[in-house]
Amino acid sequence: MKIKDNINPNHYQKGNIEVIDFILDQNFNYLEGNIIKYISRYKDKNGVEDLKKAQWYLNCLIKTYKKRNVSDYHYENGEKYEN
């Protein structure tokens, strides 16, 4: 009988890289890490509930980003685009 791993369950170990390894490699902050976590597991765990959690963290990240007075514009090939 296989023992259930509540610390590092299978839905975080899919693919070629574990979710935590990707989050750490990319140096994501708390909000970004939770977005990645919930997006990566929604198909195998809680479905729409996890997508809503990811959305909640994404909305927090957007608010935080805007509060820091970061421009709502980005540049590609010398052209200015509104986010």
Rosetta constraint file for C-alpha pairs under 8 A:
AtomPair CA 4 CA 9 HARMONIC 7.41 0.50
AtomPair CA 5 CA 9 HARMONIC 5.15 0.50
AtomPair CA 5 CA 10 HARMONIC 7.88 0.50
AtomPair CA 8 CA 12 HARMONIC 6.61 0.50
AtomPair CA 8 CA 13 HARMONIC 7.64 0.50
AtomPair CA 9 CA 13 HARMONIC 7.03 0.50
AtomPair CA 10 CA 14 HARMONIC 6.68 0.50
AtomPair CA 11 CA 40 HARMONIC 7.91 0.50
AtomPair CA 11 CA 41 HARMONIC 5.69 0.50
AtomPair CA 11 CA 44 HARMONIC 6.07 0.50
AtomPair CA 11 CA 45 HARMONIC 7.20 0.50
AtomPair CA 12 CA 18 HARMONIC 5.86 0.50
AtomPair CA 12 CA 19 HARMONIC 5.56 0.50
AtomPair CA 12 CA 20 HARMONIC 7.74 0.50
AtomPair CA 12 CA 37 HARMONIC 7.96 0.50
AtomPair CA 12 CA 40 HARMONIC 7.43 0.50
AtomPair CA 12 CA 41 HARMONIC 6.73 0.50
AtomPair CA 13 CA 17 HARMONIC 7.06 0.50
AtomPair CA 13 CA 18 HARMONIC 4.81 0.50
AtomPair CA 13 CA 19 HARMONIC 6.86 0.50
AtomPair CA 14 CA 18 HARMONIC 6.64 0.50
AtomPair CA 17 CA 21 HARMONIC 6.56 0.50
AtomPair CA 17 CA 22 HARMONIC 6.68 0.50
AtomPair CA 18 CA 22 HARMONIC 6.46 0.50
AtomPair CA 19 CA 23 HARMONIC 6.22 0.50
AtomPair CA 19 CA 36 HARMONIC 7.62 0.50
AtomPair CA 19 CA 37 HARMONIC 6.65 0.50
AtomPair CA 19 CA 40 HARMONIC 7.37 0.50
AtomPair CA 20 CA 24 HARMONIC 6.09 0.50
AtomPair CA 21 CA 25 HARMONIC 5.91 0.50
AtomPair CA 22 CA 26 HARMONIC 6.10 0.50
AtomPair CA 23 CA 27 HARMONIC 6.17 0.50
AtomPair CA 23 CA 28 HARMONIC 5.58 0.50
AtomPair CA 23 CA 33 HARMONIC 5.76 0.50
AtomPair CA 23 CA 36 HARMONIC 7.45 0.50
AtomPair CA 24 CA 28 HARMONIC 6.50 0.50
AtomPair CA 28 CA 32 HARMONIC 5.45 0.50
AtomPair CA 28 CA 33 HARMONIC 5.52 0.50
AtomPair CA 29 CA 33 HARMONIC 5.89 0.50
AtomPair CA 30 CA 34 HARMONIC 6.23 0.50
AtomPair CA 31 CA 35 HARMONIC 6.35 0.50
AtomPair CA 31 CA 57 HARMONIC 5.72 0.50
AtomPair CA 31 CA 58 HARMONIC 7.24 0.50
AtomPair CA 31 CA 60 HARMONIC 7.43 0.50
AtomPair CA 31 CA 61 HARMONIC 6.19 0.50
AtomPair CA 32 CA 36 HARMONIC 6.36 0.50
AtomPair CA 32 CA 57 HARMONIC 7.57 0.50
AtomPair CA 32 CA 58 HARMONIC 7.55 0.50
AtomPair CA 32 CA 61 HARMONIC 7.37 0.50
AtomPair CA 33 CA 37 HARMONIC 6.07 0.50
AtomPair CA 34 CA 38 HARMONIC 6.08 0.50
AtomPair CA 34 CA 54 HARMONIC 6.80 0.50
AtomPair CA 34 CA 57 HARMONIC 6.85 0.50
AtomPair CA 35 CA 39 HARMONIC 6.10 0.50
AtomPair CA 35 CA 53 HARMONIC 7.72 0.50
AtomPair CA 35 CA 54 HARMONIC 4.59 0.50
AtomPair CA 35 CA 55 HARMONIC 7.43 0.50
AtomPair CA 35 CA 57 HARMONIC 5.98 0.50
AtomPair CA 35 CA 58 HARMONIC 6.41 0.50
AtomPair CA 36 CA 40 HARMONIC 5.94 0.50
AtomPair CA 36 CA 54 HARMONIC 7.56 0.50
AtomPair CA 37 CA 41 HARMONIC 6.45 0.50
AtomPair CA 37 CA 54 HARMONIC 7.96 0.50
AtomPair CA 38 CA 42 HARMONIC 5.98 0.50
AtomPair CA 38 CA 50 HARMONIC 5.25 0.50
AtomPair CA 38 CA 51 HARMONIC 6.48 0.50
AtomPair CA 38 CA 53 HARMONIC 6.73 0.50
AtomPair CA 38 CA 54 HARMONIC 5.38 0.50
AtomPair CA 39 CA 50 HARMONIC 6.93 0.50
AtomPair CA 39 CA 51 HARMONIC 6.26 0.50
AtomPair CA 39 CA 54 HARMONIC 6.27 0.50
AtomPair CA 41 CA 45 HARMONIC 5.85 0.50
AtomPair CA 41 CA 46 HARMONIC 7.69 0.50
AtomPair CA 41 CA 50 HARMONIC 7.46 0.50
AtomPair CA 42 CA 46 HARMONIC 5.43 0.50
AtomPair CA 42 CA 47 HARMONIC 4.52 0.50
AtomPair CA 42 CA 48 HARMONIC 6.93 0.50
AtomPair CA 42 CA 49 HARMONIC 7.70 0.50
AtomPair CA 42 CA 50 HARMONIC 5.20 0.50
AtomPair CA 42 CA 51 HARMONIC 6.34 0.50
AtomPair CA 43 CA 47 HARMONIC 5.45 0.50
AtomPair CA 45 CA 50 HARMONIC 7.80 0.50
AtomPair CA 46 CA 50 HARMONIC 5.47 0.50
AtomPair CA 47 CA 51 HARMONIC 6.63 0.50
AtomPair CA 48 CA 52 HARMONIC 6.11 0.50
AtomPair CA 49 CA 53 HARMONIC 6.32 0.50
AtomPair CA 50 CA 54 HARMONIC 6.16 0.50
AtomPair CA 51 CA 55 HARMONIC 6.10 0.50
AtomPair CA 52 CA 56 HARMONIC 6.11 0.50
AtomPair CA 53 CA 57 HARMONIC 6.36 0.50
AtomPair CA 54 CA 58 HARMONIC 6.06 0.50
AtomPair CA 55 CA 59 HARMONIC 6.08 0.50
AtomPair CA 56 CA 60 HARMONIC 6.35 0.50
AtomPair CA 57 CA 61 HARMONIC 6.14 0.50
AtomPair CA 58 CA 62 HARMONIC 6.18 0.50
AtomPair CA 59 CA 63 HARMONIC 6.24 0.50
AtomPair CA 60 CA 64 HARMONIC 6.12 0.50
AtomPair CA 61 CA 65 HARMONIC 5.97 0.50
AtomPair CA 62 CA 66 HARMONIC 6.14 0.50
AtomPair CA 63 CA 67 HARMONIC 6.09 0.50
AtomPair CA 64 CA 68 HARMONIC 6.41 0.50
AtomPair CA 65 CA 69 HARMONIC 7.17 0.50
AtomPair CA 65 CA 70 HARMONIC 6.28 0.50
AtomPair CA 66 CA 70 HARMONIC 5.76 0.50
AtomPair CA 66 CA 71 HARMONIC 7.69 0.50
AtomPair CA 66 CA 72 HARMONIC 7.67 0.50
AtomPair CA 72 CA 82 HARMONIC 5.95 0.50
AtomPair CA 72 CA 83 HARMONIC 5.39 0.50
AtomPair CA 73 CA 80 HARMONIC 6.53 0.50
AtomPair CA 73 CA 81 HARMONIC 5.49 0.50
AtomPair CA 73 CA 82 HARMONIC 4.48 0.50
AtomPair CA 73 CA 83 HARMONIC 5.50 0.50
AtomPair CA 74 CA 80 HARMONIC 5.91 0.50
AtomPair CA 74 CA 81 HARMONIC 5.48 0.50
AtomPair CA 74 CA 82 HARMONIC 6.57 0.50
AtomPair CA 74 CA 83 HARMONIC 6.93 0.50
AtomPair CA 75 CA 79 HARMONIC 5.41 0.50
AtomPair CA 75 CA 80 HARMONIC 4.67 0.50
AtomPair CA 75 CA 81 HARMONIC 6.06 0.50
AtomPair CA 76 CA 80 HARMONIC 6.73 0.50
AtomPair CA 76 CA 81 HARMONIC 7.59 0.50
